[in-house]
Amino acid sequence: MGEKMKFRAMIKKSGDWWIGWLIDLPGVNAQEKTREELLESLKIGAEDLLSTMVPFESEAQMTTIEIPTPEWSLENRG
């Protein structure tokens, strides 16, 4: 199995439900009865979004950019 992508998820308990969304993938959100079900739904939503074919114009280019991890991120808390 290849490398895994990581996305930041905001999750919280709201009444009887767990709600959450992916900060890095706008539009991926979910509501479930348990935390585990919520995380699985967010994972499925991310996979669905990322597997969607994106039409391109012939002159367009797809590229990626890299930026330093923000100082406030959990990854920078040694």
C-alpha positions as CSV (number, residue, x, y, z in Angstrom):
1,M,0.0,0.0,0.0
2,G,1.3,3.5,-0.9
3,E,1.7,6.6,1.1
4,K,-1.3,8.0,2.9
5,M,-2.5,11.6,2.7
6,K,-3.4,13.5,5.9
7,F,-6.1,16.1,6.3
8,R,-7.0,18.2,9.3
9,A,-10.5,17.3,10.7
10,M,-12.5,19.5,13.1
11,I,-14.8,17.3,15.1
12,K,-17.1,17.8,18.1
13,K,-20.0,16.4,20.0
14,S,-23.2,18.3,19.5
15,G,-26.1,16.9,21.5
16,D,-26.4,13.2,20.6
17,W,-24.4,13.6,17.4
18,W,-20.8,13.9,16.4
19,I,-20.2,16.5,13.7
20,G,-17.1,17.3,11.7
21,W,-15.5,18.7,8.6
22,L,-12.2,18.6,6.8
23,I,-10.5,21.9,6.9
24,D,-8.3,21.1,3.9
25,L,-11.1,19.7,1.7
26,P,-14.0,22.2,1.7
27,G,-17.3,20.4,1.3
28,V,-16.3,17.3,3.1
29,N,-18.4,17.2,6.3
30,A,-20.4,14.6,8.2
31,Q,-22.7,13.9,11.1
32,E,-22.8,10.5,12.9
33,K,-23.9,9.0,16.2
34,T,-20.3,7.9,17.2
35,R,-16.9,9.4,16.8
36,E,-15.6,6.3,15.0
37,E,-18.5,6.5,12.5
38,L,-17.8,10.2,12.0
39,L,-14.2,9.7,11.2
40,E,-15.0,6.9,8.8
41,S,-17.6,9.1,7.0
42,L,-15.0,11.9,6.7
43,K,-12.5,9.4,5.2
44,I,-15.1,8.2,2.7
45,G,-16.0,11.8,1.8
46,A,-12.4,12.7,1.2
47,E,-11.8,9.6,-0.9
48,D,-14.9,10.4,-3.0
49,L,-13.9,14.0,-3.5
50,L,-10.4,13.1,-4.5
51,S,-11.5,10.4,-6.9
52,T,-13.8,12.8,-8.8
53,M,-12.5,13.4,-12.3
54,V,-11.6,17.1,-12.9
55,P,-12.0,18.3,-16.5
56,F,-9.1,20.4,-17.8
57,E,-8.7,22.9,-20.6
58,S,-6.0,22.1,-23.0
59,E,-3.9,25.1,-22.0
60,A,-4.3,24.4,-18.2
61,Q,-1.7,22.8,-16.0
62,M,-2.1,21.0,-12.7
63,T,0.7,21.6,-10.2
64,T,1.2,21.5,-6.5
65,I,2.7,24.0,-4.1
66,E,4.5,23.4,-0.8
67,I,4.5,25.7,2.2
68,P,6.2,25.3,5.6
69,T,4.1,23.7,8.3
70,P,2.6,26.6,10.4
71,E,4.2,27.1,13.8
72,W,0.8,26.5,15.5
73,S,0.4,23.0,14.0
74,L,0.6,19.9,16.1
75,E,3.5,18.6,14.0
76,N,5.6,21.5,15.3
77,R,5.0,20.7,19.0
78,G,8.0,18.8,19.9
